Amino acid sequence: MFELGLPSKSYDGFPVTSLLLLAPLFLAFEVWQLVMSERYLGIKQIARNGDPRSLGLAEITAFCWSTMLMLYVVWMFSLLLLPFTRIHGLGLLAVLGTGFAIRRNTTLKWVLVILTFEGAVRVGLLISVMAIAWRRL
């Protein structure tokens, strides 16, 4: 059995790991990502035919966003190591891959719609992971 982090109590033989306690951080990141998507790809940008690449994302914002995305993907893969969150990890990775594949083949007008739907599905999966962590405390 893998033990990632410090186990607190055992529930059905599997400890609660500190890995699950990162879910609220990634939930906050998802909300922030949805706000940023609306800012750079929102209705106002679409109406004036604005290109989000010309808006100039601040370097620190781009660095934080990229770093969080990489950590998020590593966390998704690490969820596969725990038997009771394996399906959530697979779901998060499937949504990420499917959303990326669809986004790269659409016009800019549809990217916001796809990002919003993708974010909503990921938020639901993250809330489910947090519920599992809460029940196992």
Secondary structure, 3 states (H helix, E strand, C coil): CCCCCCCCCEECCEECCCCHHHHHHHHHHHHHHHHHHHHHHCHHHHHCCCCHHHCCCCHHHHHHHHHHHHHHHHHHHHHCCCCCCHHHHHHHHHHHHHHHHHHCCCCHHHHHHHHHHHHHHHHHHHHHHHHHHHHHC
